[in-house]
Amino acid sequence: MNAMVAAYIRIAPLGAATPIEPLVLRDLLYAQTVAASRVEHIRIRAGPHTVDVIAFIDSDDVEEAIDTLHRLVSSAIATTPQLRPWRIV
């Protein structure tokens, strides 16, 4: 049985991007998940210029959990027009 690992990534818009509602971002990220990614929960914390994405991954390996979240966020940015102005920072 695996433990639950919290992985964290911060994203920010390039230039003057339209702000994104935390619940909308969470839903867009959940839409990218597949069972194999073992993402259990996603939490969003929006600041004035950045957004923190915290995901709880069913894994014993911290690096694997971070890689999983990085792939998830990168995929969402690449495939979702609303997120194209955003980047992982």
C-alpha positions in Angstrom: 0.0 0.0 0.0 1.4 3.4 -1.0 1.4 6.5 1.1 0.0 9.8 0.0 2.5 12.4 -1.1 1.8 16.1 -1.5 3.4 17.6 -4.6 3.5 21.3 -5.3 3.9 23.5 -8.4 3.5 27.2 -8.8 2.2 28.7 -12.1 2.1 32.3 -13.3 0.8 34.0 -16.4 3.1 35.4 -19.1 2.2 39.1 -19.3 -1.3 40.2 -18.8 -3.3 36.9 -18.8 -6.8 36.7 -17.7 -7.0 35.5 -14.1 -8.4 32.0 -13.7 -10.8 31.1 -10.9 -9.3 28.4 -8.6 -12.3 26.0 -9.0 -12.1 26.3 -12.8 -8.3 25.6 -12.7 -8.9 22.6 -10.5 -11.6 21.2 -12.8 -9.3 21.7 -15.8 -6.5 19.8 -14.1 -8.9 17.0 -13.0 -9.9 16.7 -16.6 -6.3 15.8 -17.5 -6.0 13.0 -14.9 -6.1 9.3 -15.7 -6.3 6.5 -13.2 -2.6 5.6 -13.8 -1.5 9.0 -12.5 -2.9 8.2 -9.1 -3.9 11.8 -8.4 -6.2 11.7 -5.4 -6.9 15.3 -4.6 -6.0 18.7 -6.2 -6.0 22.0 -4.2 -5.5 25.4 -5.7 -4.3 28.5 -3.8 -4.5 31.7 -5.8 -2.3 34.7 -5.0 -2.1 38.1 -6.6 0.4 37.1 -9.3 0.7 33.3 -9.1 -1.3 30.2 -8.4 -0.1 27.3 -6.3 -1.2 23.8 -7.3 -1.0 21.1 -4.6 -1.8 17.6 -5.5 -2.0 14.5 -3.3 -0.5 11.6 -5.2 -0.9 7.9 -4.2 2.8 7.1 -4.1 5.8 6.4 -1.8 8.2 8.3 -4.0 8.3 12.1 -3.6 10.2 12.6 -6.9 7.6 10.5 -8.8 4.8 12.5 -7.3 6.4 15.8 -8.3 7.0 14.4 -11.8 3.4 13.3 -12.0 2.1 16.8 -11.1 4.6 18.5 -13.5 3.3 16.3 -16.4 -0.3 17.0 -15.4 0.1 20.8 -15.3 2.3 20.9 -18.4 -0.3 18.8 -20.3 -3.1 21.1 -19.1 -1.2 24.2 -20.2 -0.4 22.7 -23.6 -3.9 21.5 -24.4 -6.2 24.0 -22.8 -6.6 27.4 -24.6 -7.5 29.1 -21.3 -4.2 28.0 -19.8 -1.8 28.7 -22.7 -0.6 32.1 -21.3 0.4 30.3 -18.0 3.8 28.7 -17.2 5.3 26.7 -14.4 7.6 28.9 -12.4 
